[in-house]
């Protein structure tokens, strides 16, 4: 939620409470009518908690699996999920780097054969601003690319990421933290 939306949300709640107080104080019907319209504005500025979707393997292990697949020259990271698990109306899907399994479990190979796959490109990936080790996938860009394909987003059951792109994104998250100089002063004689 942006700062402007947060500010407008709190202002509309304060205005609602103020109008109710004025209606009680002055016994005014007009203040009651104005206060009854304020919930419309409050609903418009309600916080949107579903902007991002987080994959938590411990909780979602029945619906999703993340594993590394080595095949040919490049290694890939495959996020395999049941259809309907992914909320495509969210702007980003976040997963933790520690949740990537080194190889697929035996039952996952058969599940990979069915359903469509979408490739995640390097510019679809980004690191989380505040949480260390969380990588985000821009779902809106993926949905736009699949609009021209023969299958819809509802049919996608796998996201495929090149390991090299994932490593570059992870390194770009670590680089700003490592690049900050220490604030120690040295005394030279």
C-alpha positions as CSV (number, residue, x, y, z in Angstrom):
1,X,0.0,0.0,0.0
2,X,1.4,3.3,-1.0
3,X,1.9,6.2,1.4
4,X,-0.7,8.3,-0.3
5,X,-3.3,5.5,0.0
6,X,-2.5,5.0,3.6
7,X,-2.8,8.7,4.3
8,X,-6.2,8.9,2.5
9,X,-7.4,5.8,4.4
10,X,-6.7,7.4,7.8
11,X,-8.1,10.8,6.7
12,X,-11.4,9.2,5.6
13,X,-11.7,7.4,9.0
14,X,-11.0,10.6,10.9
15,X,-13.5,12.5,8.7
16,X,-16.1,9.7,9.4
17,X,-15.6,9.9,13.2
18,X,-15.6,13.7,13.0
19,X,-18.9,13.8,11.1
20,X,-20.5,11.4,13.6
21,X,-19.2,13.6,16.5
22,X,-20.6,16.7,14.9
23,X,-24.0,14.9,14.2
24,X,-24.2,14.0,17.9
25,X,-23.1,17.4,19.1
26,X,-25.4,19.5,16.9
27,X,-28.2,16.9,16.5
28,X,-27.8,17.5,12.7
29,X,-29.4,15.3,10.0
30,X,-27.0,16.7,7.4
31,X,-24.0,15.5,9.3
32,X,-25.6,12.0,9.6
33,X,-26.2,11.9,5.9
34,X,-22.6,13.0,5.2
35,X,-21.3,10.4,7.7
36,X,-23.3,7.7,6.0
37,X,-21.5,8.4,2.7
38,X,-18.0,8.2,4.3
39,X,-17.8,4.4,4.3
40,X,-17.7,4.4,0.5
41,X,-14.5,6.4,0.7
42,X,-13.1,4.2,3.4
43,X,-13.7,1.1,1.3
44,X,-11.9,2.7,-1.6
45,X,-8.8,3.2,0.4
46,X,-8.7,-0.1,2.3
47,X,-5.3,-1.7,2.4
48,X,-4.8,-4.4,-0.2
49,X,-3.1,-7.4,1.6
50,X,-3.3,-9.7,-1.4
51,X,-0.9,-7.8,-3.7
52,X,1.8,-10.5,-3.2
53,X,1.7,-14.2,-2.9
54,X,4.3,-16.0,-0.8
55,X,5.2,-19.7,-1.3
56,X,5.9,-21.3,2.0
57,X,7.0,-24.9,1.4
58,X,6.2,-26.1,5.0
59,X,2.6,-24.9,4.7
60,X,2.0,-25.5,0.9
61,X,3.9,-28.7,0.3
62,X,0.8,-30.5,-1.0
63,X,0.2,-27.9,-3.7
64,X,3.7,-26.9,-4.7
65,X,7.3,-28.0,-5.1
66,X,10.4,-26.2,-6.0
67,X,13.4,-28.1,-7.3
68,X,16.6,-27.9,-9.3
69,X,16.7,-29.8,-12.6
70,X,20.0,-30.4,-14.3
71,X,19.5,-31.2,-17.9
72,X,21.9,-30.5,-20.8
73,X,24.1,-27.5,-20.6
74,X,22.0,-25.4,-18.3
75,X,20.4,-26.2,-14.9
76,X,16.9,-25.0,-14.3
77,X,14.7,-24.3,-11.3
78,X,11.2,-25.6,-11.7
79,X,8.3,-24.4,-9.6
80,X,5.6,-27.0,-10.0
81,X,2.1,-26.4,-8.6
82,X,-1.4,-27.6,-8.9
83,X,-3.6,-25.6,-11.2
84,X,-5.5,-22.9,-9.4
85,X,-2.8,-22.5,-6.7
86,X,-1.3,-19.4,-8.2
87,X,-3.2,-16.2,-7.9
88,X,-2.5,-14.5,-11.2
89,X,-4.2,-11.3,-10.0
90,X,-1.3,-10.7,-7.6
91,X,1.5,-8.6,-8.9
92,X,4.4,-10.8,-7.5
93,X,5.0,-14.4,-6.4
94,X,7.8,-14.7,-3.8
95,X,9.7,-17.8,-2.9
96,X,12.7,-18.4,-0.6
97,X,16.0,-19.5,-2.0
98,X,16.4,-22.1,0.8
99,X,13.2,-23.9,-0.3
100,X,14.8,-25.1,-3.6
101,X,15.3,-28.8,-3.4
102,X,18.4,-30.2,-5.1
103,X,16.5,-32.7,-7.2
104,X,12.9,-33.6,-8.0
105,X,11.1,-36.3,-6.0
106,X,10.0,-39.4,-7.9
107,X,6.3,-38.4,-8.1
108,X,7.1,-35.0,-9.4
109,X,8.5,-36.2,-12.7
110,X,5.2,-37.6,-13.7
111,X,3.4,-34.5,-12.7
112,X,5.7,-32.4,-14.9
113,X,4.5,-34.2,-18.0
114,X,1.0,-32.8,-17.8
115,X,0.1,-29.1,-17.9
116,X,1.7,-26.1,-19.6
117,X,4.9,-24.4,-18.5
118,X,5.9,-20.8,-18.5
119,X,9.4,-19.6,-18.7
120,X,10.5,-16.9,-16.3
121,X,13.0,-14.5,-17.8
122,X,15.7,-12.5,-16.1
123,X,13.7,-9.3,-16.0
124,X,10.8,-11.1,-14.4
125,X,12.9,-11.7,-11.3
126,X,13.5,-9.3,-8.5
127,X,14.7,-9.5,-4.9
128,X,12.4,-8.5,-2.0
129,X,13.1,-5.1,-0.6
130,X,13.1,-6.0,3.1
131,X,13.2,-9.8,3.3
132,X,16.6,-11.4,2.8
133,X,16.7,-14.5,0.5
134,X,13.2,-14.0,-1.0
135,X,13.0,-13.8,-4.8
136,X,10.0,-12.3,-6.6
137,X,8.5,-13.3,-10.0
138,X,6.5,-10.6,-11.7
139,X,3.2,-12.4,-12.5
140,X,1.7,-9.5,-14.5
141,X,4.5,-9.7,-17.1
142,X,4.1,-13.5,-17.3
143,X,0.4,-13.1,-17.8
144,X,0.9,-10.6,-20.6
145,X,3.4,-12.9,-22.4
146,X,1.0,-15.9,-22.2
147,X,-1.9,-13.8,-23.7
148,X,-0.4,-14.5,-27.1
149,X,0.1,-18.3,-26.5
150,X,-2.3,-21.1,-27.2
151,X,-2.9,-21.8,-23.5
152,X,-4.2,-19.6,-20.7
153,X,-2.7,-18.9,-17.3
154,X,-5.2,-21.3,-15.7
155,X,-3.5,-24.2,-17.6
156,X,0.0,-23.3,-16.4
157,X,1.3,-25.8,-13.8
158,X,5.0,-25.0,-13.9
159,X,7.3,-22.0,-13.9
160,X,10.8,-22.6,-15.3
161,X,13.7,-20.4,-14.3
162,X,17.2,-20.6,-15.6
163,X,19.6,-21.1,-12.7
164,X,22.0,-18.4,-14.1
165,X,19.2,-15.8,-14.0
166,X,18.3,-16.8,-10.4
167,X,21.9,-16.5,-9.3
168,X,22.3,-13.1,-10.9
169,X,19.2,-11.9,-9.1
170,X,20.4,-13.3,-5.8
171,X,23.9,-11.7,-6.3
172,X,22.2,-8.3,-7.0
173,X,20.4,-8.6,-3.7
174,X,23.7,-9.3,-1.8
175,X,25.8,-6.7,-3.7
176,X,24.2,-3.5,-2.2
177,X,24.5,-4.9,1.3
178,X,28.2,-5.9,0.8
179,X,29.0,-2.6,-1.0
180,X,28.1,-0.3,1.9
181,X,31.3,0.9,3.5
182,X,31.9,0.5,7.2
183,X,31.6,3.6,9.3
184,X,34.8,2.9,11.2
185,X,37.3,5.7,11.4
186,X,41.0,4.9,11.2
187,X,43.6,7.0,12.8
188,X,46.9,7.4,10.9
189,X,50.1,8.6,12.5
